[in-house]
């Protein structure tokens, strides 16, 4: 089985060596072999600020089975690269629907899932004159039933493979959009009766996520609420942000976004751990190898719970993870 992966990066020529070693080892254990093609963001920008990939690069993404996106904010800013817009535009081109932000907090993985590209309508957004109050701004938020269902089912699948709990964060009955979200999420729960669903307001969700993040598993919300919750999750985790854009079929986009380019062994090892977390999801969702994904997740979680040795070299980290996986598989 060939694992056809496209890597996109603003400084790596492919993927970190430690990450590639672990992926190759696990793939071989499951009679698979990863193959890589690569796009350099610094070359793709072609001398101008980059907010979307050129058509030939999008074509490569459509031809691949999965996309791994690696970048750092400092290098993005220096090169005039907007990774958020690039990921969004690429996700639209691949017909993906859900944006998932993940982080390891309190000994486990927490997720914020939202609809990736709809919600606010760009053609119903602007300014107009109100006879009583002068110039006013308006923005229309609109979701269709099928749009919500696509994202909600992905959230349920994620919860099924985690702690089987979804928290829908919305504004309740105050707005029609939230009422529709609640109805559809509740209806879909009939197909996943083992997943527990509860509801919180944005204020309650933000407060509880900041104070007791361990009470969450999968947080589902409209896109208007996701940025604040995702920001809180990133802040309390203190590790590189991982984002995934998923749909009902492959390919998916799996991104690891650091604030600064790893400059020493400790930062490189931390980045490798975060990259392995998204690669585990890649193996599960894009390649149908959930058992392989679980071996990687268990090894990474064990190291994160213990606390990574700040002096460990990336290759030594890879050796330790491979040893753990080999022992688990009993090779």
N, C-alpha and C positions, 0 to 999 in steps of 0.2 A: 504494500500500500504506500503510495507516494503522498506526502503532505506538502502541497504546493503553497508556499507562503511568500507573500510580498512584504518586504520590510521598507518602511519609509522613515527616514531619520534626518535630523539637522546636524548630526556630528558623527554618529556611528556609521561605519561602512558595513552594514548588515546588522547583527545583533551582538550584544556583549558575549565574549568568549565563554564565560562561566555559564551563562544562560544557554548558549548553544550546546555546550557539553551535556548539560542535564537533559535538554530536550532530545538530543540525539540518542542518549542512553535509554531513556524511557521509550522512545519511538521504536528502537531496535527490539526492546523487550516485547513489544506488541506487533512485531513483524512489519514495522513501518519505517519509512525513511523520509526525513524532511529535506526539501529542496527549496532554495531561496533565490528570489530575484530582488533587486534593490533599486530604490529611488532616493536620490540625494536631494533634500529640500533646497540646499544652497545652490544646486545646479538647476533645479526645476524653476526657481524664481526668475532666472534669466535676466537679472539686472533690475527687476522691478519688485515692489512690495507684493508678497504672495498671500492671497486669500482663498484661492482655489487652485487645484492642480490642473496643468495643461491636459488637453483631451487625450494625448497619447499615454499619459500617466494614469488617467482614469480608466483607459482601456486595459492597462495592465492589472489594475485592481479588479476589474470585472472578470478578467480571465483567471485570477488566482482563487484559491479556495478560502483564504483568510488573509487579512491585512494586519500587520503588526506595526504600530506607529510609535516611534520613540523620539521625544524632544525635551528640551528644557527652555524655560521662559527667558533666561538671560541670552542664550544663543538666538532664540526666536527674535527677541527685540533688536539684537545687534544686526541681524540679517534682514529685518523687515518681513518676518514670517508671522502670520496669524493662525496658530494651530487650531483654535476654536472654530474659526470660519472654514479652514481647510477640512477639518473632520466633519463639520456639518454639511458642507457641500458634497463631500465624498459620500457620506451616508445617504444623502438624498439620491445621488447617482446610483447607489447600490440598492435602493428601495428598502432601506432599513427603517425601523420605526421607533425603537426603544433606546434611550440613552441610560446607561447604568454606571454609577460612580460607586467605587468600592474602596474600603479601607479596613485594616485590621485594628480593632479597638476592643479593649477589655478581653483579650484572649480569643476573640472570634471575628468573623468577617461581617461587616454591616454594609448594606446596599441601599442606595437611593435610585429609584427607577422612575423615569418620566417619559412622556411622549416627546420624541426628539425634535420634530420639525414643524409640527402644526400648532394649534392653539391660537397664537396671535396672528392675525391676518395682515400682511404688509400692505395690501391694497385697501384696508379699512383702518388706516392709522394716519393721523395728521392733525391739522389745525382747522378751525372754523370760527366764525363770528357768532357769538351769542348776544342777542339784543339786550339782555339784562346784565350780563357779566363781562362783556367784551370777548376778547380772543380766548378760546378754550381748546384744550388738547383732548384727543380721543383715541382710544385703541380698542379694537374689537377682539374678544377672545371667543373662539368657536371650535367645538369638537363634534365630530360625527360619531355615531354609535360604533361603527366598525373600527374607527381610529382608536377609540378607547379600548375596545375589546382586544385588538392586536397587542397593545402594550400590556394590558392587564394579564393576558394569558402568559406572556413572557415572565411577568412578575410572579405569577403562580408557579411556573416551572422552576424559577430560581428558588422560591420558598420551599418547593417540594424537595429539592436537593440540599436544603439548608436546615433551618430549625422549624420550618412549616408555620411561619407566622408572617402576615402582611399587615402593615399599618397604613391605611389610606389617610393622607394628610390633605385636607381640603377645607373649603369655607362652609361646608354643610348646606343647609337649605337656603342660605342667604342669596345664592346666585344659582341660576339655572344650570350653568356648566357643572358645578359641584354636585347638584342633585342628580344629573345624568351619570357622572362618574360613580357616585354611590350606588345607583341602581344597577349599573352594568357590572361593577365589581362584586356586588352582592349576588347577582344572578349567576355569574361565573363560578362563584363559590360552591354551587351545587355540583359542579364537575370536579371540584377539589375539596370534598367534605373534611378531609384531614388537615387542611390549612386553616388556621385560626385567623380571623380578620377583625381588626378593631379600627376605630376612627378617631382622629384628632384634628383640632383646628391648627392652622399654621403657627399660632402663638404657642399652643401646647406642645406641638411637635418640636419646635425649635428649643424651647426650654428643657424638655425632657431629653432631647438628643444631647444637649450640652451638659446636662447634669447626670443622667443615668443612661448612657448609650447602650449598655448591656441589655436593656429591656427591648431593644429592637432587633429585627432580623432583616426583613425587606420593607423599605419605606416606598410606597407608591404615591405619586402626586402629579398634578398637572405641571407643565413646564414653568409656569409663572412662579411656582413655589420651590422648584427644585434647586435653583441656584443658591438660595440662602441655606437650605438644608445640606446641600453638597459642600458648601463652604465650611459649615460647622463641622461636618464629618472630616474634611481634610485638616482643619485646624487641630482637632483633638487627636488625630492619629499621628501627626508629625512625620508623615512619610510621603514619598511621591504619590501623586494622585493617579489612580488607574480609572480609565474610562473605556466603556465598551458600547459599541453601537450594534444592536442585534435586530434580526428579523425572524421570520418563520423559517427561512432557509439560509444556507451559506451563500456568499461569504459574510463574515462579520468583521468589524474593525475593533482591534484590541490595542489600546493606547496606554502608555506609561509616560506621565508628564511630570518632570522634576522642576523645581524652582531654579536650580542652578545645575550646570553640567558637573557630573561627578568628577572631583579633582584629586581624590585620595582613595586609599584602599577601603576605608570604612564606607565612604559615600558610594563607591562602586559596588560594594557588596550589598548595601541597602537597596540600591537601584536594581541589582540583579534579582533580589528577593521579590521586589514589586513586579518586575518583568515576568518572573516565573509564575506569579499569581495570575496574570492575564493569559499567559501561555497555557496554564492549566485549563482555564475556561475555553480557550481556543480549541484545545484537544477535545473537550467535551461537546461544545456546541457546533463547531465547524467541521470536526472530523469524526464525531461519533465514538470517541474513546473515553467514556466516563471513568473507567477503572484507571487508566493511565493518568487522567487528571487528578483523581483522588490521591494517588501516590505522591504526586508533586505537592498538592495542597497540604497533605498531612506532614510532609517533611518541612515545608515552609512554615506552617503553623507551629510546629515543635520548636523551631529555631526562634521564631518571634516570641513565643511564650517564655522561652529561656532567656532571651535577650542576646542579640547578636554580638559577638566579640568585636569591639571596634578596631582591633589590630589584625583581624583575619584578612588574608588576601583573597581576592575573588576566586582564584583557582582552588584554594584550600576550602572555601565555602562550597564550591561545586563538588569537591571530593567528599565532603561530609554529607551533602544531600544525596549524592549517588550512592554512598554507603548505606544511608538510611533506606533508600528505595530498594536497593539490592537485598537488604535484610528483610524488608517487608514482602518482596516478591519471592524471596527464598530461592534466588538463582544459584 
